[in-house]
Amino acid sequence: MSSVVRLSSHGHTSTGGKTEPGIIPSHDFRSVYQPILSPTHQKLVGYEALVRVSRNKHPVSPVSLFEEAASLGQIPELDSHLLHLHLSGFSAGDNPVWLFLNINPHTCVHPDASLERLALQCQSNGLNPERIVLELVETASDNPEALMEFIHKAKELGFQIAIDDFGMGDSNFERLWRINPLIVKLDRSLLVNAENNNRARLLLESLVRMIRESGSLVLLEGIENGAQARIALDTEADLLQGFLFARPGAIARDTVEKSESRLRTAVADCDEWWLQDSKDQDSYLRLLRFEIMDACHQVMRNNPFKETCTRLLQMDGVKRCFLLNGNGVQQGNLAHAPTDSHRGGFNPLHHSAGARWGHREYFRNALERPQHINSSRPYVALPDARRTVTLSTTLPTESGQQVFCVDVHPDEVFNGQLCFPPTL
């Protein structure tokens, strides 16, 4: 979590030669370190260095501190002082862990705060630069070339690069690909939104997957409760950080033991929750399969289609049933659940008798696996513009081969976490 205020070029102007009172002597500074953990290894793998500031024994927020430093033109001096403070106070013993440092790349072009000087400070404190992760706020830069030059130089010196607060403001994937960081820290707001909104949760899972597939590790920060831990573990994020595991403080053996113990507890709780949820989902899917097979038998006996689908449409999440011929042309209109009869708003796509669905994945699945009930990938269905999974299977009828289809809204069952297998 960044404590460095992002500055444009005007934040680094001089004070016109006038000597201002030094911001460093007027404040008291203390480094604190928050553990960063790997759920896969179930151990502590790093610390983020943060600052606690006071003036005349009254706490001062880091944001206010940097705003004052910017007004005095003393950002480089303050950054250099804090980096030295964090490095000198860091003592993890022989534990192979990273130290995460918030850093403003604009400051590092200053002669008194260069990357070379930072590398020397690391070595003087017995730290190889490879153990240092420089956290950069991923934001638009008025000089992207200078930013990339800084990043290349940092990597040459052995520093690792992390992007902080990704997913807020003007975060940009193009810059992410160019920077190619070791770690991407996602802004906490993404996790908070995911806790309260299923669509936000799906977007978070997709974002984590996309970043990991692009070649960076993902760190989810700000985890404060068990629900957020379950979401974070569901995304398969590589690293976790938050008050649930440990608050920022001094580095000590009991801090390591407590944070790792809390991580193991969170993982165990999630495993127990997943096991019960898996059992409930299996029961739902077995019943769904039974009702689909029963409806198929009734269709083959030429029973009225709407009556055939009545029990199936009473199941949670099931919205529509329809029949396609061997060419993917819909036979008659939809049979829909009572809760789907008032869809809200005009939609000319709802009445779909005669529509051709032969290009759809669920139709092709049914033809390729005729002896199975097949699941499509989630997509937005035309009748209601809602996220939908279509289950499909082929039927031999007097009219020739037909495909029986069932539309399910996955977001309405198991809080949107129901995972449909390729075949039921």
Rosetta blueprint (number, residue, H / E / L):
1 M L
2 S L
3 S L
4 V L
5 V L
6 R L
7 L L
8 S L
9 S H
10 H H
11 G H
12 H H
13 T L
14 S L
15 T L
16 G L
17 G L
18 K L
19 T L
20 E L
21 P L
22 G L
23 I L
24 I L
25 P L
26 S L
27 H L
28 D E
29 F E
30 R E
31 S E
32 V E
33 Y E
34 Q E
35 P E
36 I E
37 L E
38 S E
39 P L
40 T L
41 H L
42 Q L
43 K E
44 L E
45 V E
46 G E
47 Y E
48 E E
49 A E
50 L E
51 V E
52 R E
53 V E
54 S E
55 R E
56 N L
57 K L
58 H E
59 P E
60 V E
61 S L
62 P H
63 V H
64 S H
65 L H
66 F H
67 E H
68 E H
69 A H
70 A H
71 S H
72 L H
73 G L
74 Q L
75 I H
76 P H
77 E H
78 L H
79 D H
80 S H
81 H H
82 L H
83 L H
84 H H
85 L H
86 H H
87 L H
88 S H
89 G H
90 F L
91 S L
92 A L
93 G L
94 D L
95 N L
96 P L
97 V L
98 W E
99 L E
100 F E
101 L E
102 N E
103 I L
104 N L
105 P L
106 H L
107 T H
108 C H
109 V H
110 H L
111 P H
112 D H
113 A H
114 S L
115 L H
116 E H
117 R H
118 L H
119 A H
120 L H
121 Q H
122 C H
123 Q H
124 S H
125 N L
126 G L
127 L L
128 N L
129 P H
130 E H
131 R H
132 I E
133 V E
134 L E
135 E E
136 L E
137 V E
138 E L
139 T L
140 A L
141 S L
142 D L
143 N L
144 P H
145 E H
146 A H
147 L H
148 M H
149 E H
150 F H
151 I H
152 H H
153 K H
154 A H
155 K H
156 E H
157 L L
158 G L
159 F L
160 Q E
161 I E
162 A E
163 I E
164 D E
165 D E
166 F E
167 G L
168 M L
169 G L
170 D L
171 S L
172 N L
173 F H
174 E H
175 R H
176 L H
177 W H
178 R H
179 I H
180 N L
181 P L
182 L L
183 I E
184 V E
185 K E
186 L E
187 D L
188 R H
189 S H
190 L H
191 L H
192 V H
193 N H
194 A H
195 E H
196 N H
197 N L
198 N H
199 R H
200 A H
201 R H
202 L H
203 L H
204 L H
205 E H
206 S H
207 L H
208 V H
209 R H
210 M H
211 I H
212 R H
213 E H
214 S H
215 G L
216 S L
217 L E
218 V E
219 L E
220 L E
221 E L
222 G L
223 I L
224 E L
225 N L
226 G H
227 A H
228 Q H
229 A H
230 R H
231 I H
232 A H
233 L H
234 D H
235 T H
236 E L
237 A L
238 D L
239 L E
240 L E
241 Q L
242 G L
243 F L
244 L L
245 F L
246 A L
247 R L
248 P L
249 G E
250 A L
251 I L
252 A L
253 R H
254 D H
255 T H
256 V H
257 E H
258 K H
259 S H
260 E H
261 S H
262 R H
263 L H
264 R H
265 T H
266 A H
267 V H
268 A H
269 D H
270 C H
271 D H
272 E H
273 W H
274 W H
275 L H
276 Q H
277 D H
278 S H
279 K H
280 D H
281 Q H
282 D H
283 S H
284 Y H
285 L H
286 R H
287 L H
288 L H
289 R H
290 F H
291 E H
292 I H
293 M H
294 D H
295 A H
296 C H
297 H H
298 Q H
299 V H
300 M H
301 R L
302 N L
303 N L
304 P L
305 F H
306 K H
307 E H
308 T H
309 C L
310 T L
311 R L
312 L H
313 L H
314 Q H
315 M L
316 D L
317 G L
318 V E
319 K E
320 R E
321 C E
322 F E
323 L E
324 L E
325 N E
326 G L
327 N L
328 G L
329 V E
330 Q E
331 Q E
332 G E
333 N E
334 L E
335 A E
336 H E
337 A L
338 P H
339 T H
340 D H
341 S L
342 H L
343 R L
344 G L
345 G L
346 F L
347 N L
348 P L
349 L L
350 H L
351 H L
352 S L
353 A L
354 G L
355 A L
356 R E
357 W L
358 G L
359 H L
360 R L
361 E H
362 Y H
363 F H
364 R H
365 N H
366 A H
367 L H
368 E H
369 R L
370 P L
371 Q L
372 H L
373 I L
374 N E
375 S E
376 S L
377 R L
378 P L
379 Y E
380 V E
381 A L
382 L L
383 P L
384 D L
385 A L
386 R L
387 R E
388 T E
389 V E
390 T E
391 L E
392 S E
393 T E
394 T E
395 L E
396 P E
397 T E
398 E L
399 S L
400 G E
401 Q E
402 Q E
403 V E
404 F E
405 C E
406 V E
407 D E
408 V E
409 H L
410 P H
411 D H
412 E H
413 V L
414 F H
415 N H
416 G H
417 Q L
418 L L
419 C L
420 F L
421 P L
422 P L
423 T E
424 L L
